Amino acid sequence: VLGGGPIAVEMAQSFQRLGSKVTVIQRSNQILSREDEDMAGYVMEGMAEDGVRFILGSTVHEVRHSEGAAEVLLESGGETMAVTGSQLLVAMG
């Protein structure tokens, strides 16, 4: 899931609970960035316990279709990485 706002977080949680492996890629250093930091941390902690992976403070460089999968090339914390999945949900404002 690209984005960490209310719709992205809701959809990430829903898909995780339906059995998908979910990664949330967020530009800022917290999900729900317009909300209170403590509340957003509480929500993120609960989702992480359910298995959602979070990559925060990231810059997306490229999104491409590669070998039947969606691939997101990004940088986070000074590290360049690729995240691959069967589907990509873009929920950025």
C-alpha positions as a Markdown table, in Angstrom:
| # | Residue | x | y | z |
|---|---|---|---|---|
| 1 | Val | 0.0 | 0.0 | 0.0 |
| 2 | Leu | 1.4 | 3.4 | -1.0 |
| 3 | Gly | 0.3 | 6.0 | 1.5 |
| 4 | Gly | -0.4 | 6.1 | 5.2 |
| 5 | Gly | -3.6 | 8.1 | 5.5 |
| 6 | Pro | -6.9 | 6.9 | 6.8 |
| 7 | Ile | -8.0 | 5.1 | 3.7 |
| 8 | Ala | -4.6 | 3.4 | 3.2 |
| 9 | Val | -4.5 | 2.3 | 6.8 |
| 10 | Glu | -8.0 | 1.0 | 6.7 |
| 11 | Met | -7.5 | -0.9 | 3.5 |
| 12 | Ala | -4.1 | -2.3 | 4.7 |
| 13 | Gln | -5.8 | -3.6 | 7.9 |
| 14 | Ser | -8.7 | -5.1 | 6.0 |
| 15 | Phe | -6.5 | -6.9 | 3.5 |
| 16 | Gln | -4.2 | -8.2 | 6.2 |
| 17 | Arg | -7.2 | -9.6 | 8.1 |
| 18 | Leu | -8.4 | -11.2 | 4.9 |
| 19 | Gly | -5.1 | -13.1 | 4.7 |
| 20 | Ser | -2.9 | -11.0 | 2.5 |
| 21 | Lys | 0.7 | -10.1 | 3.4 |
| 22 | Val | 0.7 | -6.3 | 3.5 |
| 23 | Thr | 3.4 | -3.6 | 3.5 |
| 24 | Val | 2.6 | 0.0 | 4.0 |
| 25 | Ile | 5.0 | 2.5 | 2.4 |
| 26 | Gln | 4.6 | 6.0 | 3.8 |
| 27 | Arg | 6.4 | 9.2 | 2.9 |
| 28 | Ser | 6.4 | 10.7 | 6.4 |
| 29 | Asn | 7.7 | 9.2 | 9.6 |
| 30 | Gln | 4.3 | 8.3 | 10.9 |
| 31 | Ile | 1.0 | 6.9 | 9.6 |
| 32 | Leu | -2.1 | 9.0 | 10.0 |
| 33 | Ser | 0.2 | 12.1 | 9.9 |
| 34 | Arg | -2.7 | 14.5 | 10.5 |
| 35 | Glu | -3.6 | 12.7 | 13.7 |
| 36 | Asp | -2.0 | 12.8 | 17.2 |
| 37 | Glu | 1.4 | 11.0 | 17.2 |
| 38 | Asp | 0.5 | 8.9 | 20.2 |
| 39 | Met | -2.7 | 7.7 | 18.6 |
| 40 | Ala | -1.1 | 7.0 | 15.3 |
| 41 | Gly | 1.6 | 5.0 | 17.1 |
| 42 | Tyr | -1.0 | 3.0 | 18.9 |
| 43 | Val | -2.8 | 2.1 | 15.6 |
| 44 | Met | 0.5 | 1.2 | 13.9 |
| 45 | Glu | 1.6 | -1.0 | 16.8 |
| 46 | Gly | -1.6 | -2.9 | 16.7 |
| 47 | Met | -1.4 | -3.4 | 13.0 |
| 48 | Ala | 2.2 | -4.5 | 13.2 |
| 49 | Glu | 1.3 | -7.1 | 15.8 |
| 50 | Asp | -1.3 | -8.4 | 13.2 |
| 51 | Gly | 1.5 | -8.7 | 10.7 |
| 52 | Val | 1.4 | -5.5 | 8.7 |
| 53 | Arg | 4.9 | -4.3 | 7.7 |
| 54 | Phe | 5.6 | -0.6 | 7.7 |
| 55 | Ile | 8.3 | 1.4 | 5.8 |
| 56 | Leu | 8.2 | 5.0 | 7.0 |
| 57 | Gly | 10.1 | 8.1 | 5.9 |
| 58 | Ser | 10.5 | 6.7 | 2.4 |
| 59 | Thr | 11.0 | 8.2 | -1.0 |
| 60 | Val | 9.5 | 6.2 | -3.9 |
| 61 | His | 11.8 | 6.4 | -7.0 |
| 62 | Glu | 10.0 | 4.1 | -9.3 |
| 63 | Val | 7.0 | 1.7 | -9.6 |
| 64 | Arg | 7.1 | -0.9 | -12.3 |
| 65 | His | 5.5 | -4.2 | -13.4 |
| 66 | Ser | 8.2 | -6.9 | -13.2 |
| 67 | Glu | 7.7 | -10.6 | -13.9 |
| 68 | Gly | 4.0 | -10.5 | -13.2 |
| 69 | Ala | 4.4 | -8.5 | -10.0 |
| 70 | Ala | 4.3 | -4.9 | -8.9 |
| 71 | Glu | 7.7 | -3.6 | -7.8 |
| 72 | Val | 8.3 | -0.4 | -5.8 |
| 73 | Leu | 11.8 | 0.9 | -5.8 |
| 74 | Leu | 12.4 | 3.2 | -2.8 |
| 75 | Glu | 14.8 | 4.7 | -0.3 |
| 76 | Ser | 14.2 | 4.7 | 3.4 |
| 77 | Gly | 16.7 | 5.6 | 6.1 |
| 78 | Gly | 19.5 | 6.0 | 3.6 |
| 79 | Glu | 18.9 | 2.4 | 2.3 |
| 80 | Thr | 17.7 | 1.7 | -1.2 |
| 81 | Met | 15.3 | -1.3 | -1.5 |
| 82 | Ala | 12.7 | -2.9 | -3.7 |
| 83 | Val | 9.3 | -4.1 | -2.4 |
| 84 | Thr | 7.5 | -6.6 | -4.5 |
| 85 | Gly | 3.9 | -7.8 | -4.4 |
| 86 | Ser | 1.2 | -9.3 | -6.5 |
| 87 | Gln | -0.9 | -6.2 | -6.2 |
| 88 | Leu | -0.3 | -2.5 | -5.4 |
| 89 | Leu | -2.9 | -0.2 | -3.8 |
| 90 | Val | -2.1 | 3.5 | -4.3 |
| 91 | Ala | -3.9 | 5.6 | -1.6 |
| 92 | Met | -1.9 | 8.8 | -1.5 |
| 93 | Gly | -3.5 | 12.2 | -1.1 |
